[in-house]
Each structure stands twice: as C-alpha cells, then as structure tokens.
Amino acid sequence: MSIWGKILVFFNLVMAVVVLAIGSMDYGKRQAWRYAYQLHRFAVNGLPVDGREKDTKEPREDPIVADVTDGMAKEIFAKAGGGNLLGGQPVKTVADELARVNALVSGKITSKQDAKALVLPLARTLGERTEVIAMIDGDDANMSKTKGWFAEQVRAASRTATSPPNNKELRLNMGHVLVNLSTDTDWRVRCMTVLGMEAYLEVVGRQADALVAMAVDVERAMMNDRATFERQHMDLVQAILKEADELHKAKGYLEELQKTAAERQTQLAQRTTEKQEEDNKLAQAKADADTAIAKLKAVQKDLFALQQRKGTALQKNQQLESELRQMETKR
C-alpha cells in the first residue's frame, strides 16, 4: 500500500473515532435531555393514570409507565413524600397511588372524628354531605359502613364509561379522591406531583365550585330556616301574649278566689267558735237536764211511795167502813 493509502486509512480511523465520540456524546446528551423532558412532562402532566396509558403525542407501543424508572420515581418524590398522615413510598401511576391510599385510609378510619376528617370532604353536594354525616354518626364501632362507602368512592373513581378509557376523566376522578383527603401542605404537594399541575388545578377548581354551590345551598337553607323561624317566632309571640292575657285574668280571678276563701275561712272560724259555744251550752243544758231528770225521778219515786201509802190507807179506810157497817147492822 502506498503512503497515501496508509495516510487515508489512518485519517479514516481518526474520523471514525471522532464520529463515535461525537455520537456517544450526542446520545448521552439526548438521553439527558429526554430524562429532563420526562421529568418536566411528569411535573406538568403528572404520572400516567395506570400501566396501560400511552403517550398520544409520540407514536410508541410502550406505555408511559415504561419511562418511569425506579430512580426517576425516587427523584420525582424526593420532595413529595406526602407528610406523616398519608405519605408513603414513590409510585409510578395514579392508580397505584389511589390503591396505596385506599389501604392506608381504611386503616386510619377508627373513629367518627377520623371518618369525618378523611371521608366527609369527598362529598360533592350538600345533600351528599348530609347523608355522609348521618352515615358516620350512625355507624358501628368498626366504622364498617364508612369504610365501605370510601371503598366504593375509590372503585367509582377507577371506572370510566367510555372505551377506550378516558384517561383525563380517570385522572380527575382519582384526583378528586386524593386531593380532598387532607389539606396538609405536604400531602397537597404529593398530589400535585402525582396528578400534574394541570389536573391538580382542575380538581381543586371543581371542588371549589362544589363548595361554592354548597355554600349557596346552605345560605338558601339558612334563609328558609330564618323565614320559618321568624314566622314561628311571631306565632309564638302572639301565643305568649294571649296566654299572658289569660294568665293575667286567671291571676285576678285567683286573687278574688283567695279573697273569698279568706272571708270563708274567717266565717268558718266564727262558725266554729259559735258551734263550740253552742256545744258548750248544749252540754250544760244536757247536764242540767240530767240533774232535773234525776230530781224528777226522785220526786216520782216519792210520789209513787205516797201513792202506795195512799192506796194502803184507802184499803184500810174501806176495811174500816166495811167493819163499821157490819157493826151498825148488828145493832
């Protein structure tokens, strides 16, 4: 081989090394850019809804979750642990986060107070909120009804009525359950990370609209209650005034009765005194009568004795007259 041929071969080898070095640098930079792009995309759009969601902007067969490596998941959740109440390990999909929270919340619902703090904010309307409060207050010691209701909310959030699945609808429904479990700042940061800023803001906006509607319903109910109260208050005032008038009349009548009763009591005392005096007189008269009767009985006894003597004297007189007549006859 000529010297020029050797020089050309050497030059080609040098160019190949340079091309390989540049290609390696380009690939590394591309991967770094892609990694940064993925992090930015997940920050804006959130984690994939589930393991089946695909990127609609890139013609790929692999689902989005294939891009979420373990290292990337740790980096994503490095500052989004979620706090002490609902926080946990990194996840790769919104569905995984919902399943993790479902198991966690079911274990934390141990009292009516905990249930109202965790479950009640999921209500979307005032009527539903009232029903949930009634359900919690009437639940058993194990809070089984409340746990079942929460599990049903999780299942409902994981379903979609369209085929293929409407991932946006699923993300917002899952986000409604996740975001409204707690107002803790660390938890909300984790929700932003899982759902993405766009979905998070829409979920918060929807809940804000729901709360405004609840406030309007509460205000309307308060106005109705106020009107009912005012009407009942006026009726009650009229009834009180009427009863007060009747009470005043009854009080006057009672005073008259008390006055009459006092007079009757005085008269009764007088009659009692008079009766006592008459009883004393009657007793004295009875004693006098008994004395007079005793005297009369003595007089009657003496009179009876006199009558007996008179009778005896008459019999003797008749006997003497008879004897006298007999003597005159004999002469």
Secondary structure, DSSP 8 states (H G I E B T S, - for coil): --HHHHHHHHHHHHHHHHHHHHHHHHHHHHHHHHHHHHHHHHHHH-S-SSTT---SSS--SS-GGGG--HHHHHHHTTT---HHHH--S--SSHHHHHHHHHHHHHHH--SHHHHHHHTGGG--SHHHHHHHHHHHHT--TT-HHHHHHHHHHHHHHT--SSSS--HHHHHHHHHHHHHTT---HHHHHHHHHHH-HHHHHHHHHHHHHHHHHHHHHHHHHHHHHHHHHHHHHHHHHHHHHHHHHHHHHHHHHHHHHHHHHHHHHHHHHHHHHHHHHHHHHHHHHHHHHHHHHHHHHHHHHHHHHHHHHHHHHHHHHHHHHHHHHHHHHH-
